[in-house]
Amino acid sequence: MRRDATFIGVEVDDDAAVDAALAATLAETCPVDIYADAGGRVEIVEPNVDECILCDMCVAAAPPGAVAVHRLYEGPAVDA
């Protein structure tokens, strides 16, 4: 998880990060381009993380526990 972010922290489980289908799904699903498909691997696009609109689409698209979105300013994590 990015530690220097101001508002949002995003985590992808290590095993899920190498799932080519998940990489493509997350890259297509995220409306603010936080995820990229880096040759079949999930890449978090760091400059876009604080643009997260907390839509939870990435959590819904991923297997349970694969993706977590943390509100760094308050409130609990949004987990699958």
C-alpha positions in Angstrom: 0.0 0.0 0.0 1.2 3.5 -0.8 2.3 5.1 2.4 2.6 8.7 1.1 -0.9 8.9 -0.1 -3.1 11.6 1.4 -6.6 10.1 1.1 -6.6 6.6 -0.2 -4.5 3.5 0.1 -5.0 0.6 -2.3 -3.7 -3.0 -1.7 -3.8 -6.0 -4.1 -3.0 -9.4 -2.6 0.3 -10.8 -4.0 -1.3 -13.9 -5.4 -4.0 -11.9 -7.1 -1.6 -9.4 -8.5 -0.2 -12.1 -10.9 -3.7 -13.1 -12.2 -3.8 -12.0 -15.8 -7.6 -12.0 -16.0 -7.9 -9.9 -12.8 -5.3 -7.5 -14.1 -7.4 -6.9 -17.3 -10.6 -6.7 -15.3 -9.3 -4.1 -12.8 -7.7 -2.0 -15.6 -11.0 -2.0 -17.4 -13.3 -1.5 -14.4 -11.6 1.4 -12.5 -13.1 4.7 -13.7 -10.1 6.7 -12.5 -7.4 4.4 -13.9 -5.8 3.3 -10.6 -5.1 -0.2 -12.0 -3.1 -1.1 -15.1 -2.5 -4.4 -16.8 1.2 -4.7 -16.9 1.7 -7.8 -19.1 -0.8 -9.9 -17.2 0.1 -8.5 -13.8 -1.9 -5.9 -11.8 0.0 -2.6 -11.5 -1.2 0.2 -9.2 -0.8 3.5 -11.0 0.5 5.5 -8.0 -0.3 9.0 -9.3 -3.9 8.1 -9.6 -4.5 6.5 -6.2 -5.8 9.7 -4.5 -8.2 10.1 -7.4 -10.2 7.1 -6.1 -13.9 7.9 -5.8 -14.7 5.0 -3.5 -17.0 3.4 -6.0 -16.0 -0.1 -4.8 -16.1 -1.5 -8.3 -12.6 -2.9 -8.0 -13.5 -4.7 -4.8 -16.7 -6.1 -6.4 -14.8 -7.3 -9.5 -12.0 -9.1 -7.5 -12.2 -12.3 -5.6 -12.8 -11.9 -1.9 -9.8 -10.5 -0.1 -7.9 -9.8 -3.3 -8.3 -6.0 -3.3 -8.7 -3.6 -0.4 -9.3 0.2 -0.5 -8.4 2.1 2.6 -9.7 5.5 3.5 -6.6 7.0 5.1 -8.5 10.0 6.5 -11.2 8.1 8.5 -13.4 5.1 8.4 -12.9 1.4 7.8 -11.4 -0.4 4.8 -13.6 -1.5 2.0 -12.8 -5.1 1.6 -14.2 -8.1 -0.3 
